[in-house]
Amino acid sequence: MADTDRPEVRLVAHCRRCHGWLVSAASVAQGIGPTCAERERADRRAAAATLTLFDVDAA
Ligand SMILES: [Zn+2]
């Protein structure tokens, strides 16, 4: 097989937000756990709202 170079396939990673272990394939793929993904989404929404306010102020 072509996979002989690789000693092992790692299916774990650290969450980019809380640096906890990610064990689900979906979380590893996203680089963030489900709880942190939710929080990050809320943060982005807050940031977007702030940017919008600034835009309105500037205009
Ligand atoms: Zn996390």
PDB file of the backbone (N, CA, C, O) and the ligand in Angstrom, with CONECT records:
HET     ZN  A 101       1
ATOM      1  N   MET A   1       0.829  -1.198   0.000  1.00  0.00           N
ATOM      2  CA  MET A   1       0.000   0.000   0.000  1.00  0.00           C
ATOM      3  C   MET A   1       0.870   1.257   0.000  1.00  0.00           C
ATOM      4  O   MET A   1       2.049   1.193   0.348  1.00  0.00           O
ATOM      5  N   ALA A   2       0.304   2.381  -0.382  1.00  0.00           N
ATOM      6  CA  ALA A   2       1.036   3.636  -0.443  1.00  0.00           C
ATOM      7  C   ALA A   2       1.143   4.296   0.928  1.00  0.00           C
ATOM      8  O   ALA A   2       1.827   5.308   1.081  1.00  0.00           O
ATOM      9  N   ASP A   3       0.490   3.743   1.894  1.00  0.00           N
ATOM     10  CA  ASP A   3       0.442   4.379   3.202  1.00  0.00           C
ATOM     11  C   ASP A   3       1.599   3.975   4.115  1.00  0.00           C
ATOM     12  O   ASP A   3       1.602   4.348   5.288  1.00  0.00           O
ATOM     13  N   THR A   4       2.560   3.239   3.622  1.00  0.00           N
ATOM     14  CA  THR A   4       3.607   2.713   4.497  1.00  0.00           C
ATOM     15  C   THR A   4       4.508   3.799   5.058  1.00  0.00           C
ATOM     16  O   THR A   4       5.159   3.572   6.078  1.00  0.00           O
ATOM     17  N   ASP A   5       4.574   4.994   4.424  1.00  0.00           N
ATOM     18  CA  ASP A   5       5.379   6.091   4.965  1.00  0.00           C
ATOM     19  C   ASP A   5       4.822   6.580   6.287  1.00  0.00           C
ATOM     20  O   ASP A   5       5.552   7.007   7.182  1.00  0.00           O
ATOM     21  N   ARG A   6       3.540   6.504   6.376  1.00  0.00           N
ATOM     22  CA  ARG A   6       2.896   7.071   7.554  1.00  0.00           C
ATOM     23  C   ARG A   6       2.859   6.065   8.688  1.00  0.00           C
ATOM     24  O   ARG A   6       2.297   4.979   8.544  1.00  0.00           O
ATOM     25  N   PRO A   7       3.459   6.423   9.819  1.00  0.00           N
ATOM     26  CA  PRO A   7       3.441   5.519  10.966  1.00  0.00           C
ATOM     27  C   PRO A   7       2.032   5.315  11.497  1.00  0.00           C
ATOM     28  O   PRO A   7       1.672   4.215  11.917  1.00  0.00           O
ATOM     29  N   GLU A   8       1.241   6.369  11.479  1.00  0.00           N
ATOM     30  CA  GLU A   8      -0.123   6.241  11.974  1.00  0.00           C
ATOM     31  C   GLU A   8      -0.965   7.402  11.440  1.00  0.00           C
ATOM     32  O   GLU A   8      -0.438   8.461  11.099  1.00  0.00           O
ATOM     33  N   VAL A   9      -2.218   7.194  11.378  1.00  0.00           N
ATOM     34  CA  VAL A   9      -3.124   8.281  11.005  1.00  0.00           C
ATOM     35  C   VAL A   9      -3.669   8.868  12.294  1.00  0.00           C
ATOM     36  O   VAL A   9      -4.280   8.178  13.111  1.00  0.00           O
ATOM     37  N   ARG A  10      -3.434  10.135  12.448  1.00  0.00           N
ATOM     38  CA  ARG A  10      -3.889  10.769  13.690  1.00  0.00           C
ATOM     39  C   ARG A  10      -5.292  11.315  13.509  1.00  0.00           C
ATOM     40  O   ARG A  10      -5.571  12.076  12.583  1.00  0.00           O
ATOM     41  N   LEU A  11      -6.145  10.920  14.393  1.00  0.00           N
ATOM     42  CA  LEU A  11      -7.525  11.396  14.320  1.00  0.00           C
ATOM     43  C   LEU A  11      -7.859  12.256  15.528  1.00  0.00           C
ATOM     44  O   LEU A  11      -9.024  12.418  15.891  1.00  0.00           O
ATOM     45  N   VAL A  12      -6.826  12.800  16.139  1.00  0.00           N
ATOM     46  CA  VAL A  12      -7.066  13.714  17.247  1.00  0.00           C
ATOM     47  C   VAL A  12      -6.315  15.007  16.978  1.00  0.00           C
ATOM     48  O   VAL A  12      -5.295  15.008  16.288  1.00  0.00           O
ATOM     49  N   ALA A  13      -6.811  16.089  17.514  1.00  0.00           N
ATOM     50  CA  ALA A  13      -6.172  17.391  17.369  1.00  0.00           C
ATOM     51  C   ALA A  13      -6.634  18.251  18.534  1.00  0.00           C
ATOM     52  O   ALA A  13      -7.523  17.874  19.298  1.00  0.00           O
ATOM     53  N   HIS A  14      -6.013  19.405  18.649  1.00  0.00           N
ATOM     54  CA  HIS A  14      -6.419  20.332  19.707  1.00  0.00           C
ATOM     55  C   HIS A  14      -7.408  21.341  19.159  1.00  0.00           C
ATOM     56  O   HIS A  14      -7.287  21.798  18.023  1.00  0.00           O
ATOM     57  N   CYS A  15      -8.374  21.679  19.971  1.00  0.00           N
ATOM     58  CA  CYS A  15      -9.319  22.732  19.634  1.00  0.00           C
ATOM     59  C   CYS A  15      -8.564  24.053  19.560  1.00  0.00           C
ATOM     60  O   CYS A  15      -7.775  24.366  20.452  1.00  0.00           O
ATOM     61  N   ARG A  16      -8.800  24.836  18.496  1.00  0.00           N
ATOM     62  CA  ARG A  16      -8.049  26.081  18.340  1.00  0.00           C
ATOM     63  C   ARG A  16      -8.515  27.146  19.325  1.00  0.00           C
ATOM     64  O   ARG A  16      -7.850  28.167  19.496  1.00  0.00           O
ATOM     65  N   ARG A  17      -9.638  26.916  19.965  1.00  0.00           N
ATOM     66  CA  ARG A  17     -10.158  27.914  20.886  1.00  0.00           C
ATOM     67  C   ARG A  17      -9.798  27.607  22.335  1.00  0.00           C
ATOM     68  O   ARG A  17      -9.266  28.466  23.038  1.00  0.00           O
ATOM     69  N   CYS A  18     -10.086  26.381  22.788  1.00  0.00           N
ATOM     70  CA  CYS A  18      -9.821  26.042  24.183  1.00  0.00           C
ATOM     71  C   CYS A  18      -8.633  25.104  24.319  1.00  0.00           C
ATOM     72  O   CYS A  18      -8.213  24.802  25.436  1.00  0.00           O
ATOM     73  N   HIS A  19      -8.079  24.633  23.192  1.00  0.00           N
ATOM     74  CA  HIS A  19      -6.923  23.746  23.163  1.00  0.00           C
ATOM     75  C   HIS A  19      -7.188  22.410  23.834  1.00  0.00           C
ATOM     76  O   HIS A  19      -6.255  21.704  24.215  1.00  0.00           O
ATOM     77  N   GLY A  20      -8.457  22.066  23.977  1.00  0.00           N
ATOM     78  CA  GLY A  20      -8.815  20.741  24.470  1.00  0.00           C
ATOM     79  C   GLY A  20      -8.690  19.735  23.335  1.00  0.00           C
ATOM     80  O   GLY A  20      -8.570  20.109  22.169  1.00  0.00           O
ATOM     81  N   TRP A  21      -8.719  18.472  23.687  1.00  0.00           N
ATOM     82  CA  TRP A  21      -8.598  17.444  22.668  1.00  0.00           C
ATOM     83  C   TRP A  21      -9.873  17.318  21.865  1.00  0.00           C
ATOM     84  O   TRP A  21     -10.973  17.281  22.418  1.00  0.00           O
ATOM     85  N   LEU A  22      -9.715  17.252  20.560  1.00  0.00           N
ATOM     86  CA  LEU A  22     -10.843  16.951  19.683  1.00  0.00           C
ATOM     87  C   LEU A  22     -10.760  15.488  19.324  1.00  0.00           C
ATOM     88  O   LEU A  22      -9.712  15.025  18.874  1.00  0.00           O
ATOM     89  N   VAL A  23     -11.815  14.763  19.506  1.00  0.00           N
ATOM     90  CA  VAL A  23     -11.777  13.338  19.217  1.00  0.00           C
ATOM     91  C   VAL A  23     -12.729  12.937  18.097  1.00  0.00           C
ATOM     92  O   VAL A  23     -12.568  11.868  17.510  1.00  0.00           O
ATOM     93  N   SER A  24     -13.705  13.765  17.794  1.00  0.00           N
ATOM     94  CA  SER A  24     -14.615  13.399  16.710  1.00  0.00           C
ATOM     95  C   SER A  24     -14.038  13.865  15.382  1.00  0.00           C
ATOM     96  O   SER A  24     -13.439  14.937  15.303  1.00  0.00           O
ATOM     97  N   ALA A  25     -14.216  13.068  14.347  1.00  0.00           N
ATOM     98  CA  ALA A  25     -13.644  13.367  13.031  1.00  0.00           C
ATOM     99  C   ALA A  25     -14.127  14.720  12.525  1.00  0.00           C
ATOM    100  O   ALA A  25     -13.363  15.469  11.916  1.00  0.00           O
ATOM    101  N   ALA A  26     -15.379  15.029  12.774  1.00  0.00           N
ATOM    102  CA  ALA A  26     -15.938  16.300  12.305  1.00  0.00           C
ATOM    103  C   ALA A  26     -15.254  17.476  13.003  1.00  0.00           C
ATOM    104  O   ALA A  26     -14.936  18.480  12.367  1.00  0.00           O
ATOM    105  N   SER A  27     -15.027  17.348  14.320  1.00  0.00           N
ATOM    106  CA  SER A  27     -14.380  18.422  15.065  1.00  0.00           C
ATOM    107  C   SER A  27     -12.936  18.588  14.621  1.00  0.00           C
ATOM    108  O   SER A  27     -12.451  19.710  14.471  1.00  0.00           O
ATOM    109  N   VAL A  28     -12.247  17.464  14.409  1.00  0.00           N
ATOM    110  CA  VAL A  28     -10.853  17.514  13.945  1.00  0.00           C
ATOM    111  C   VAL A  28     -10.795  18.217  12.595  1.00  0.00           C
ATOM    112  O   VAL A  28      -9.903  19.031  12.355  1.00  0.00           O
ATOM    113  N   ALA A  29     -11.732  17.908  11.724  1.00  0.00           N
ATOM    114  CA  ALA A  29     -11.760  18.509  10.385  1.00  0.00           C
ATOM    115  C   ALA A  29     -11.946  20.017  10.489  1.00  0.00           C
ATOM    116  O   ALA A  29     -11.389  20.778   9.698  1.00  0.00           O
ATOM    117  N   GLN A  30     -12.737  20.441  11.472  1.00  0.00           N
ATOM    118  CA  GLN A  30     -13.001  21.876  11.621  1.00  0.00           C
ATOM    119  C   GLN A  30     -11.950  22.556  12.497  1.00  0.00           C
ATOM    120  O   GLN A  30     -11.821  23.780  12.491  1.00  0.00           O
ATOM    121  N   GLY A  31     -11.204  21.753  13.244  1.00  0.00           N
ATOM    122  CA  GLY A  31     -10.164  22.317  14.115  1.00  0.00           C
ATOM    123  C   GLY A  31     -10.733  22.952  15.372  1.00  0.00           C
ATOM    124  O   GLY A  31     -10.053  23.713  16.061  1.00  0.00           O
ATOM    125  N   ILE A  32     -11.984  22.631  15.661  1.00  0.00           N
ATOM    126  CA  ILE A  32     -12.634  23.240  16.823  1.00  0.00           C
ATOM    127  C   ILE A  32     -13.737  22.322  17.304  1.00  0.00           C
ATOM    128  O   ILE A  32     -14.369  21.635  16.502  1.00  0.00           O
ATOM    129  N   GLY A  33     -13.974  22.304  18.604  1.00  0.00           N
ATOM    130  CA  GLY A  33     -15.028  21.470  19.164  1.00  0.00           C
ATOM    131  C   GLY A  33     -16.395  22.087  18.943  1.00  0.00           C
ATOM    132  O   GLY A  33     -16.503  23.276  18.643  1.00  0.00           O
ATOM    133  N   PRO A  34     -17.428  21.294  19.088  1.00  0.00           N
ATOM    134  CA  PRO A  34     -18.790  21.780  18.822  1.00  0.00           C
ATOM    135  C   PRO A  34     -19.190  22.939  19.729  1.00  0.00           C
ATOM    136  O   PRO A  34     -19.829  23.888  19.274  1.00  0.00           O
ATOM    137  N   THR A  35     -18.822  22.873  21.002  1.00  0.00           N
ATOM    138  CA  THR A  35     -19.170  23.960  21.924  1.00  0.00           C
ATOM    139  C   THR A  35     -18.441  25.239  21.550  1.00  0.00           C
ATOM    140  O   THR A  35     -19.029  26.321  21.544  1.00  0.00           O
ATOM    141  N   CYS A  36     -17.159  25.111  21.239  1.00  0.00           N
ATOM    142  CA  CYS A  36     -16.364  26.282  20.877  1.00  0.00           C
ATOM    143  C   CYS A  36     -16.801  26.814  19.516  1.00  0.00           C
ATOM    144  O   CYS A  36     -16.760  28.023  19.289  1.00  0.00           O
ATOM    145  N   ALA A  37     -17.213  25.944  18.620  1.00  0.00           N
ATOM    146  CA  ALA A  37     -17.686  26.387  17.318  1.00  0.00           C
ATOM    147  C   ALA A  37     -18.904  27.279  17.499  1.00  0.00           C
ATOM    148  O   ALA A  37     -19.064  28.297  16.827  1.00  0.00           O
ATOM    149  N   GLU A  38     -19.756  26.865  18.428  1.00  0.00           N
ATOM    150  CA  GLU A  38     -20.958  27.650  18.731  1.00  0.00           C
ATOM    151  C   GLU A  38     -20.559  29.024  19.275  1.00  0.00           C
ATOM    152  O   GLU A  38     -21.107  30.049  18.870  1.00  0.00           O
ATOM    153  N   ARG A  39     -19.597  29.025  20.198  1.00  0.00           N
ATOM    154  CA  ARG A  39     -19.153  30.292  20.800  1.00  0.00           C
ATOM    155  C   ARG A  39     -18.472  31.171  19.757  1.00  0.00           C
ATOM    156  O   ARG A  39     -18.642  32.390  19.741  1.00  0.00           O
ATOM    157  N   GLU A  40     -17.702  30.526  18.890  1.00  0.00           N
ATOM    158  CA  GLU A  40     -17.001  31.292  17.863  1.00  0.00           C
ATOM    159  C   GLU A  40     -18.005  31.939  16.917  1.00  0.00           C
ATOM    160  O   GLU A  40     -17.826  33.075  16.480  1.00  0.00           O
ATOM    161  N   ARG A  41     -19.058  31.198  16.613  1.00  0.00           N
ATOM    162  CA  ARG A  41     -20.097  31.742  15.733  1.00  0.00           C
ATOM    163  C   ARG A  41     -20.733  32.968  16.388  1.00  0.00           C
ATOM    164  O   ARG A  41     -20.974  33.979  15.728  1.00  0.00           O
ATOM    165  N   ALA A  42     -21.003  32.869  17.688  1.00  0.00           N
ATOM    166  CA  ALA A  42     -21.590  33.995  18.413  1.00  0.00           C
ATOM    167  C   ALA A  42     -20.633  35.180  18.418  1.00  0.00           C
ATOM    168  O   ALA A  42     -21.053  36.326  18.257  1.00  0.00           O
ATOM    169  N   ASP A  43     -19.332  34.897  18.605  1.00  0.00           N
ATOM    170  CA  ASP A  43     -18.331  35.965  18.595  1.00  0.00           C
ATOM    171  C   ASP A  43     -18.297  36.666  17.249  1.00  0.00           C
ATOM    172  O   ASP A  43     -18.233  37.893  17.165  1.00  0.00           O
ATOM    173  N   ARG A  44     -18.342  35.853  16.194  1.00  0.00           N
ATOM    174  CA  ARG A  44     -18.287  36.446  14.848  1.00  0.00           C
ATOM    175  C   ARG A  44     -19.504  37.311  14.594  1.00  0.00           C
ATOM    176  O   ARG A  44     -19.425  38.364  13.962  1.00  0.00           O
ATOM    177  N   ARG A  45     -20.637  36.840  15.104  1.00  0.00           N
ATOM    178  CA  ARG A  45     -21.863  37.612  14.904  1.00  0.00           C
ATOM    179  C   ARG A  45     -21.724  38.949  15.633  1.00  0.00           C
ATOM    180  O   ARG A  45     -22.096  39.997  15.105  1.00  0.00           O
ATOM    181  N   ALA A  46     -21.181  38.899  16.856  1.00  0.00           N
ATOM    182  CA  ALA A  46     -20.988  40.122  17.628  1.00  0.00           C
ATOM    183  C   ALA A  46     -19.999  41.035  16.915  1.00  0.00           C
ATOM    184  O   ALA A  46     -20.213  42.246  16.841  1.00  0.00           O
ATOM    185  N   ALA A  47     -18.921  40.465  16.392  1.00  0.00           N
ATOM    186  CA  ALA A  47     -17.916  41.256  15.680  1.00  0.00           C
ATOM    187  C   ALA A  47     -18.528  41.876  14.430  1.00  0.00           C
ATOM    188  O   ALA A  47     -18.274  43.040  14.120  1.00  0.00           O
ATOM    189  N   ALA A  48     -19.328  41.104  13.720  1.00  0.00           N
ATOM    190  CA  ALA A  48     -19.964  41.604  12.503  1.00  0.00           C
ATOM    191  C   ALA A  48     -20.919  42.742  12.852  1.00  0.00           C
ATOM    192  O   ALA A  48     -20.999  43.738  12.133  1.00  0.00           O
ATOM    193  N   ALA A  49     -21.634  42.588  13.950  1.00  0.00           N
ATOM    194  CA  ALA A  49     -22.560  43.635  14.377  1.00  0.00           C
ATOM    195  C   ALA A  49     -21.794  44.903  14.713  1.00  0.00           C
ATOM    196  O   ALA A  49     -22.224  46.007  14.380  1.00  0.00           O
ATOM    197  N   THR A  50     -20.650  44.736  15.381  1.00  0.00           N
ATOM    198  CA  THR A  50     -19.822  45.891  15.729  1.00  0.00           C
ATOM    199  C   THR A  50     -19.317  46.577  14.472  1.00  0.00           C
ATOM    200  O   THR A  50     -19.364  47.802  14.359  1.00  0.00           O
ATOM    201  N   LEU A  51     -18.829  45.770  13.519  1.00  0.00           N
ATOM    202  CA  LEU A  51     -18.331  46.336  12.262  1.00  0.00           C
ATOM    203  C   LEU A  51     -19.434  47.100  11.542  1.00  0.00           C
ATOM    204  O   LEU A  51     -19.207  48.177  10.992  1.00  0.00           O
ATOM    205  N   THR A  52     -20.624  46.527  11.556  1.00  0.00           N
ATOM    206  CA  THR A  52     -21.747  47.179  10.892  1.00  0.00           C
ATOM    207  C   THR A  52     -22.025  48.536  11.541  1.00  0.00           C
ATOM    208  O   THR A  52     -22.283  49.530  10.863  1.00  0.00           O
ATOM    209  N   LEU A  53     -21.965  48.545  12.876  1.00  0.00           N
ATOM    210  CA  LEU A  53     -22.193  49.803  13.581  1.00  0.00           C
ATOM    211  C   LEU A  53     -21.144  50.843  13.205  1.00  0.00           C
ATOM    212  O   LEU A  53     -21.456  52.012  12.978  1.00  0.00           O
ATOM    213  N   PHE A  54     -19.873  50.382  13.143  1.00  0.00           N
ATOM    214  CA  PHE A  54     -18.807  51.293  12.752  1.00  0.00           C
ATOM    215  C   PHE A  54     -19.010  51.810  11.333  1.00  0.00           C
ATOM    216  O   PHE A  54     -18.790  52.986  11.041  1.00  0.00           O
ATOM    217  N   ASP A  55     -19.439  50.892  10.455  1.00  0.00           N
ATOM    218  CA  ASP A  55     -19.686  51.288   9.076  1.00  0.00           C
ATOM    219  C   ASP A  55     -20.747  52.376   9.008  1.00  0.00           C
ATOM    220  O   ASP A  55     -20.611  53.365   8.288  1.00  0.00           O
ATOM    221  N   VAL A  56     -21.809  52.163   9.783  1.00  0.00           N
ATOM    222  CA  VAL A  56     -22.892  53.130   9.783  1.00  0.00           C
ATOM    223  C   VAL A  56     -22.394  54.471  10.311  1.00  0.00           C
ATOM    224  O   VAL A  56     -22.741  55.530   9.787  1.00  0.00           O
ATOM    225  N   ASP A  57     -21.556  54.405  11.378  1.00  0.00           N
ATOM    226  CA  ASP A  57     -20.999  55.630  11.941  1.00  0.00           C
ATOM    227  C   ASP A  57     -20.147  56.372  10.930  1.00  0.00           C
ATOM    228  O   ASP A  57     -20.210  57.595  10.809  1.00  0.00           O
ATOM    229  N   ALA A  58     -19.337  55.587  10.196  1.00  0.00           N
ATOM    230  CA  ALA A  58     -18.389  56.202   9.275  1.00  0.00           C
ATOM    231  C   ALA A  58     -19.093  56.806   8.057  1.00  0.00           C
ATOM    232  O   ALA A  58     -18.605  57.758   7.448  1.00  0.00           O
ATOM    233  N   ALA A  59     -20.242  56.236   7.721  1.00  0.00           N
ATOM    234  CA  ALA A  59     -20.898  56.654   6.487  1.00  0.00           C
ATOM    235  C   ALA A  59     -21.670  57.972   6.614  1.00  0.00           C
ATOM    236  O   ALA A  59     -22.269  58.433   5.642  1.00  0.00           O
TER     237      ALA A  59
HETATM  238 ZN    ZN A 101     -12.707  24.065  22.394  1.00  0.00          ZN2+
END
